Amino acid sequence: MARIIDGCKMNMIGKQVKKFRKERKMNQLTLSNKLELMGVYVCRGSISRIEDQSRTVTDIELFALANVLRVDVNDLIDKEFFQA
């Protein structure tokens, strides 16, 4: 069976997470701590791996990231992800 993700990019939101996090003057540890307050445990290192697209993101994490960053889930999707 073919894998859904065959390339080196493991998520579609990493670049946008980093962009919105920096716009909110938040470091990775602060983002991690805010997620933890919501009961979503994503360590600082995992935030880094999400941002560099080397880690997948669950639907729960996606929802929590959008909530903490105060954006719509759709705003986190990199619209150029599938463009060659």
C-alpha positions as CSV (number, residue, x, y, z in Angstrom):
1,M,0.0,0.0,0.0
2,A,1.3,3.4,-0.9
3,R,2.0,5.9,1.8
4,I,0.0,9.2,1.8
5,I,3.2,11.2,2.4
6,D,6.1,10.0,0.2
7,G,8.2,13.2,0.1
8,C,10.4,14.8,2.6
9,K,7.6,17.2,3.7
10,M,5.5,15.6,6.4
11,N,2.8,18.4,6.8
12,M,1.2,21.2,5.0
13,I,1.3,23.8,7.8
14,G,4.8,24.2,9.0
15,K,5.7,27.4,7.2
16,Q,2.5,29.0,8.2
17,V,2.8,28.0,11.9
18,K,6.3,29.6,12.0
19,K,5.0,32.7,10.2
20,F,2.0,33.2,12.6
21,R,4.1,32.3,15.7
22,K,6.7,35.0,14.8
23,E,4.0,37.5,14.0
24,R,2.7,37.0,17.5
25,K,6.2,37.4,18.9
26,M,6.0,33.9,20.4
27,N,9.0,31.6,20.7
28,Q,8.6,27.8,20.2
29,L,8.6,27.1,24.0
30,T,5.8,29.6,24.6
31,L,3.8,28.0,21.8
32,S,4.4,24.6,23.3
33,N,3.4,25.8,26.8
34,K,0.1,27.4,25.4
35,L,-0.7,24.1,23.7
36,E,-0.1,22.2,26.9
37,L,-2.6,24.5,28.7
38,M,-5.2,23.2,26.2
39,G,-4.2,19.6,27.0
40,V,-2.2,19.1,23.8
41,Y,1.3,18.0,24.5
42,V,3.7,19.1,21.8
43,C,7.3,19.7,23.1
44,R,9.4,22.6,21.8
45,G,11.5,20.2,19.7
46,S,8.3,18.9,18.0
47,I,7.3,22.5,17.3
48,S,10.6,22.9,15.5
49,R,10.0,19.7,13.5
50,I,6.5,20.8,12.6
51,E,7.8,24.1,11.3
52,D,10.5,22.4,9.2
53,Q,7.9,20.0,8.0
54,S,9.7,16.9,9.2
55,R,6.9,15.9,11.6
56,T,3.3,15.0,10.9
57,V,0.5,16.9,12.6
58,T,-2.7,15.3,14.1
59,D,-6.1,16.9,13.6
60,I,-6.2,17.7,17.3
61,E,-2.8,19.4,17.1
62,L,-4.0,21.3,14.0
63,F,-7.1,22.6,15.8
64,A,-5.0,23.6,18.9
65,L,-2.4,25.3,16.9
66,A,-5.0,27.4,15.0
67,N,-6.6,28.2,18.4
68,V,-3.4,29.3,20.1
69,L,-2.3,31.3,17.1
70,R,-5.7,32.8,16.7
71,V,-6.2,31.9,13.1
72,D,-8.6,29.8,11.1
73,V,-7.4,26.2,10.4
74,N,-7.5,27.0,6.7
75,D,-5.0,29.9,7.2
76,L,-2.4,27.3,8.4
77,I,-2.6,25.4,5.1
78,D,0.2,26.1,2.7
79,K,-1.7,26.7,-0.6
80,E,1.5,26.1,-2.6
81,F,2.2,22.6,-1.0
82,F,1.1,20.6,-4.0
83,Q,2.4,22.9,-6.7
84,A,5.5,21.7,-8.4
